[in-house]
Amino acid sequence: MSRYSRISGTGSYLPARRLTNADLAADLAQKGVETSDEWIVERTGIRARHFAAAEQGSSDLAAEAGRRALEAAGITAAELDLIIVATSTPDMVFPSTATMVQYKLGSAGCPAFDVQAVCSGFIYALTVADAMIQSGSVQRALVIGSEVFSRILDFKDRTTCVLFGDGAGAVVVEAGDQPGILATDIHADGRHRDILCVPGHVSGGSVLGDPVLKMDGQAVFKLAVGVLEETARASLAKAGLQDSDIDWLIPHQANIRIMQSTARKLKMPLEKVVVTVDQHGNTSAASIPLALDVAVRDGRIRRGQLLMLEGVGGGFTWGSVLLRY
Ligand code: ACO
């Protein structure tokens, strides 16, 4: 009998502090940085984002999203065989954010580790969990994307600081004999490592380099649009399905124009694309599971529908997961 992995519950968490573009523009104006709601909405589709409180780390957001996903799946943390957290903004250099989440969920013993693939992190993590479930070594996994990008933004750089937000999204994935995840497809190309990066590191007790986000927006835009179409088509081909079979496209929420362009290439109307970038900004590894949870909880996504999840991010990394919800 075939063995599949299937999403049995979703959850998400957004920190309480919400900033509209006008709020952010007012904060930035005090630093002498000029921006406007009009510019941000027109170029990105973003209207608001959430920022974590000073005492909140990625693991706090992740644990809350994880708790909600466990509740939706009707299982306890003690029943998990695996915890993976996708994040580029871990609480510490080590231990992993996943081990902190495990502790905060009140469980112990199962393997827990982080995956670092920036905005594609959740797609990578779900791919790893799927492979471990299919191999038979894992029955139930908690896969989380969690970020506090507000900590790595340069609030003097208006070309990047208006784009990102904080949050977490999670799914419980369980083994079963019905699909489930139908196909996964992940890639990387390190030749593009410099167009989106945080070029800092810890050495000798100090932070060296420049530990804030740097991006060549136009280069990112061009690459993102091409690879998002490619990876979606690769997953569809592996599953023997067509773009017209997809019920919902749940892309990484970086920029509405990238999403519109991807939807056009896949011949999908924008009504079939789950869009949360307007309210969340770009939450990197958290954006896909956050969008998924929003559309599951508001009733748009229903059991049996075909979902295309896809992401692209620093590295460059990209990939997709095609699944029957
Ligand atoms: N407010 C007001 N003006 C601004 C702002 C701002 N926040 N940021 C830039 N500008 C100005 C620039 O200074 C420039 O002014 P100038 O013409 O006088 O020099 C003008 O706007 C145009 O700047 P560009 O950088 O050329 O703007 P562009 O149209 O390329 O839009 C953007 C920038 C939104 C970043 C775009 O390149 C983009 O969407 N790129 C995709 C990158 C992305 O979404 N990254 C997210 C992370 S990557 C990922 O998640 C995959």
Residues whose N, C-alpha, C, O or C-beta is under 5 A from the ligand:
A	BS01	ACO	E34 T35 S36 W39 R43 C119 R158 T159 V162 G217 Q218 V220 F221 A254 N255 V312 G313
